[in-house]
Amino acid sequence: MNHMNNSENIKPAGRDTWEVPAMEVPLWQGKKHAYCVVIPVINEGDRIRNLLKRMQACQISAIADIIIVDGGSTDGSMELEALKRFDVNGLVVKKGPGKLSAQLRCAYAFALDQGYQGIVTIDGNDKDDPDAIPKFIEALEAGVDFVQASRFISGGVAENTPKSRDFAIRFIHAPALSMSSGFKWTDTTQGFRAYSRKMLLDPAIGTFRDIFRDYELLAYLSHRVPQLNYRCLEIATVRRYPKGEVPTKISAFRGNLKVLRTLAHACLGHYNIKKKSLNDGYPSPALAYLLCALGFLFSVLAFFPGWMSPDSFNQYHDAKFGEYSDWHPVLMAWLWSKFDRVYPGPAPMLLLHLVLYWSSWLLISLASRRWLRYSAYLVPLLGFWPGLAYPLGQIWKDIAFATTVFFAWAYLFYVYALSRKLGWRDLGLVLLLSAYAVGVKTNGLVVLPFLFAFAAYLHADRNVRWKRVLAFSVAMPLLSLTLVSGIASRLKIVKTSPFQYTQTYDLLAISVKTGEVLLPGYITKKVGNTPDKLQPLYWVGGNNVLFYGAAGTMTTLDPGELADLRHRWQAALRNHPAQYLEHRWANFKELMRWQAATPAYIANPRIDENQYGFLFSNNSFSNWLSSSPEKHPKMFFPWIYVGGLLFSSLALFAAARKHRFLIACVCGSAVAFIVPHIFIAPASDYRYLYYVYFCSVAVVFFLLAATANRLILGNTHLRRPDQDSTSPSNSL
């Protein structure tokens, strides 16, 4: 019997691209319901008859049409009159090549052509309980796009499941697809599931392709559907294997090996539709990979094994001996201690920073090809900018923080360019990066709300609200701090109250400005208790010589002295607010190098004399970088970066409406990072605002590239890739 084509919402051009095996339809009694149940079979004998009897007892035919798709049975189980007695509405027989996936393509194409709004699939081997089918249909009617049966969630039953199969599902198959898809699956190998019409018709999924012949389609849909922001759900079901028999078409060794290979291909995106947004018709990524690889090699040659200042050696001492001081970030020293067991010295930390740095430029370059086309090849060249590259060689917390957060932004930008939902695996990566970042630079916490606000935007489903974004931006930074605290709580840490550095500097400044000696006695005993003694110890934008310099270090661990210092500092701020703000603003101007002729301290291309035998030899690359501040001082003036950031952000915000939330989050994070330095920066060192320079260079480049594209190519808008796709939008 030939079936009539009653397709709805299927564009002829799209339908003509479907790759469906040859098939016949010997039985078709017409569409009666909005949903159908597809049963794939091949020589199931009594098993299919038992299943149909159970479905009849559940009155499934009263709510859905039953369609069997046969892969070529020869056991007589597909006798038409018998099927009619079991309320079967249609029989589709696959004639073309392939196994289960080919059968399903035949059935799904037939069902979609008839106009069904959703399809439930249940295996014909009678292992699943059809009593759950109404729940699947209810979920489809509620707007769920992919419903998966699970015997492993609460309410599910797994009876007589072979132990090897149970282990493989629980600890290999389901976890792998959960990580790759971003949705937590618990039971991914069985075919009892349901799909919405909208999802099956999405060309971004591409259900009807000849690449799906055996068992690929099931794994692929579990991987890809959640990534494209469709609603997914697991429903508890019963799955019973008969005792002493394993009804399956998969052979013990070769078949299971093929299943694992299929799983790997699915998780790695082998079956994904190749996105036009990043591939077809756009520049090859090969040059971007090459430039970033050369940049990494250049950096290794310039810096190896890494430059170490006194601060670096203090960190390394903590790492080496496992006795940590909170004067420097404990988490950085803790991680360094792990690396030091493998390769002693600064090299592992240097390589970590370089990998993060060059991987960031690579991700941004790859993500930019849709918008910037060949201009995207210029992105890796930004990594060679001396203002960014020169400090990379120094093993400092500022470098660790900036490269880590910049990589997190680059990763989110790459996900954004792919027009896909940020999965739980992706979110976990961003969380780990943020925990390390705030662990090495606590005042960098102000950046994380912006980072996680954008992560929430990418993670959101179609019903997202701004309250959820706000909740993410508060909760996730706190979770990052919790992770850091969890590690720190297990370490032996000497509490040094590092904020005493800033408090002492402020008191020294106010004392000089007011002529009153406000410093505590434990300090004045060493340096003098008259204004003329204090005057030489203070200058605007200079390191506090009460800690670093001829006066020695005034660090104290005495609780009473620390309490006295704190009370004096608070009193000075209350009693002399004008002098305090004047001092802080002057210090901030020096940090910006406003109206200065030369840069502040940037980095020192050397390893200080040490007991460990670590050496650094200058080379042509390091010499070139270290000469750049003298030859091109404006490359190292923070106020130029801040000005460029603000101007370019406003210009991009006005021109690129589709990307305003991204622009606001990135630039907002940079501005938020600047503000605390008005009150905590003890000197004008270039490194303190290192993260801001990354944001500034990237934003200025995108403004220039977008302007050039508009002038040269006539492109007046930056378009997000999902504007050309029929897949669900991630926009709020």
Salt bridges, closest charged atoms under 4 A:
GLU44 OE1 - ARG47 NE 3.02
GLU44 OE2 - LYS249 NZ 2.74
ASP46 OD1 - ARG49 NH2 2.86
ASP65 OD1 - HIS33 ND1 2.86
GLU81 OE2 - LYS84 NZ 3.46
ASP113 OD2 - ARG15 NH2 2.74
ASP123 OD2 - ARG239 NH2 3.59
ASP126 OD1 - ARG54 NH1 2.59
ASP128 OD1 - ARG239 NH1 2.61
ASP129 OD1 - ARG54 NH2 3.63
ASP145 OD1 - LYS198 NZ 3.88
ASP145 OD2 - ARG462 NH2 3.31
GLU159 OE1 - ARG240 NE 3.06
ASP166 OD1 - ARG170 NE 3.04
ASP187 OD2 - ARG151 NE 2.75
ASP210 OD1 - ARG105 NH1 2.99
ASP214 OD2 - LYS258 NZ 2.33
GLU245 OE2 - ARG47 NH1 3.16
ASP311 OD1 - HIS328 NE2 3.63
ASP311 OD2 - ARG687 NH2 3.58
ASP318 OD1 - HIS317 ND1 3.86
ASP340 OD2 - LYS320 NZ 3.09
ASP398 OD2 - LYS441 NZ 2.97
ASP398 OD1 - ARG687 NH1 3.53
ASP426 OD2 - ARG420 NH1 2.85
ASP506 OD1 - HIS583 NE2 2.87
ASP506 OD1 - ARG584 NH2 2.75
GLU516 OE2 - HIS576 NE2 3.58
ASP564 OD1 - ARG568 NE 3.17
GLU582 OE2 - LYS513 NZ 3.70
GLU590 OE1 - ARG593 NH1 3.02
ASP608 OD1 - ARG606 NE 2.82
ASP685 OD2 - ARG687 NE 3.55
ASP722 OD2 - ARG720 NE 3.53
ASP724 OD2 - ARG370 NH2 1.86
ASP724 OD1 - ARG719 NH2 3.01
